[in-house]
Amino acid sequence: MSGLLTLEDLGVTIDGAEQRDLVEAVSFALEPGERLGIIGESGSGKSVTALAILGLLAYPLEARGSAVLSTDGGSVEVVGASQRRLDRVRGSVVSAVFQEPLASLDPLMRVGKQLAWPLRQHLGLRGDALRRAVLDALADVQLSDPERIARSYIHEISGGQRQRVAIALALAGDPRLLIADEPTTALDVTVQAGVLDLLQREVSERGMSLIFISHDLPVVSEVADRVLVMRHGRQVELAETPRLLAAPEHPYSRTLVEASRELDAFLPPSTGRARRTEGDR
């Protein structure tokens, strides 16, 4: 397999006295500009797989197999890579938005200062150019009054605004691949659609690849070209989205599709996600 990201038999093990596998034998190749959805129930290994791709597993978790990122200078094998080498690709080649924005934002640092770091580190910006880039990055994720947001601490802005800041932070280094791990789950329903629309717009305009992780099949089907279904730490099906929805092969995939259809049939035609995109206040 070859592509922007290539996984071959990627697994994650809990090391120690009671060694056991959390993820086993995940394999796929992600091409430039492609959108892959990863879906499964809680505990299926979705988020752990994402952390393995990012090289963010902490002891006692340990990755095995292979996860290779293509870069301008060749390729980087994430599994077993040094922290120094991972720092060169995180942010500039691959970046992530997590379910809870507080996981990636510093509560003791103003938003503008946090956003300035990757712009300086990956794009080499300084001085006035850096200050303009910070405000442009906040405006690009549709945050009204970027100057106020840049001066704020994260406790001074709403949950939807925090997630937009987290997206701006993830995109600051102009990565080729964005991993979005349940990016709307922690948000109020009134702001989820706006954040989802923002992610899709940014990915399209920048020509990035996307890995979108969710337990919500209807949402994944809106976003992804292909869908990887996981259960109990294993990859059970990988298919193009229309084929998975029309003719799922694995029994668990069929259960997911049927459950989504039953929910659609239960909801009245007028039901839909509310859209609020300006500031998510």
CORMODA-V655841 format. One record per residue. OMEGA is omega in whole degrees, 0 to 359 (999 if undefined). Layout:
OMEGA ; OMEGA
This chain:
177 ; 180 ; 177 ; 176 ; 179 ; 176 ; 176 ; 179 ; 179 ; 178 ; 177 ; 183 ; 168 ; 181 ; 178 ; 185 ; 180 ; 183 ; 176 ; 183 ; 173 ; 179 ; 181 ; 164 ; 174 ; 183 ; 171 ; 174 ; 180 ; 183 ; 176 ; 179 ; 182 ; 178 ; 180 ; 173 ; 173 ; 186 ; 178 ; 181 ; 176 ; 181 ; 182 ; 178 ; 183 ; 185 ; 178 ; 176 ; 178 ; 179 ; 177 ; 178 ; 181 ; 183 ; 185 ; 178 ; 178 ; 178 ; 16 ; 178 ; 182 ; 180 ; 173 ; 184 ; 187 ; 172 ; 188 ; 175 ; 176 ; 178 ; 178 ; 182 ; 180 ; 180 ; 180 ; 173 ; 184 ; 182 ; 179 ; 182 ; 177 ; 178 ; 181 ; 180 ; 178 ; 179 ; 180 ; 184 ; 178 ; 182 ; 182 ; 178 ; 180 ; 178 ; 187 ; 170 ; 185 ; 183 ; 182 ; 183 ; 179 ; 179 ; 183 ; 181 ; 182 ; 182 ; 184 ; 183 ; 178 ; 184 ; 182 ; 180 ; 178 ; 182 ; 181 ; 186 ; 180 ; 177 ; 177 ; 185 ; 188 ; 182 ; 176 ; 183 ; 179 ; 170 ; 183 ; 179 ; 179 ; 180 ; 178 ; 181 ; 177 ; 181 ; 178 ; 180 ; 178 ; 177 ; 182 ; 177 ; 171 ; 172 ; 177 ; 181 ; 180 ; 181 ; 177 ; 179 ; 181 ; 180 ; 188 ; 164 ; 189 ; 177 ; 181 ; 179 ; 185 ; 179 ; 178 ; 177 ; 177 ; 181 ; 176 ; 174 ; 178 ; 177 ; 177 ; 179 ; 180 ; 184 ; 188 ; 181 ; 179 ; 183 ; 176 ; 182 ; 175 ; 174 ; 180 ; 185 ; 181 ; 190 ; 182 ; 187 ; 184 ; 184 ; 173 ; 184 ; 182 ; 181 ; 184 ; 185 ; 179 ; 179 ; 178 ; 177 ; 179 ; 179 ; 181 ; 179 ; 181 ; 180 ; 181 ; 184 ; 182 ; 181 ; 182 ; 165 ; 182 ; 165 ; 184 ; 185 ; 182 ; 170 ; 187 ; 184 ; 178 ; 178 ; 179 ; 182 ; 175 ; 191 ; 198 ; 171 ; 176 ; 180 ; 173 ; 180 ; 180 ; 174 ; 180 ; 176 ; 182 ; 174 ; 183 ; 178 ; 175 ; 185 ; 172 ; 188 ; 181 ; 181 ; 179 ; 181 ; 184 ; 186 ; 178 ; 184 ; 184 ; 180 ; 179 ; 176 ; 178 ; 178 ; 179 ; 181 ; 181 ; 179 ; 179 ; 178 ; 179 ; 179 ; 178 ; 181 ; 182 ; 184 ; 177 ; 184 ; 183 ; 183 ; 177 ; 181 ; 177 ; 183 ; 174 ; 188 ; 184 ; 175 ; 180 ; 183 ; 999
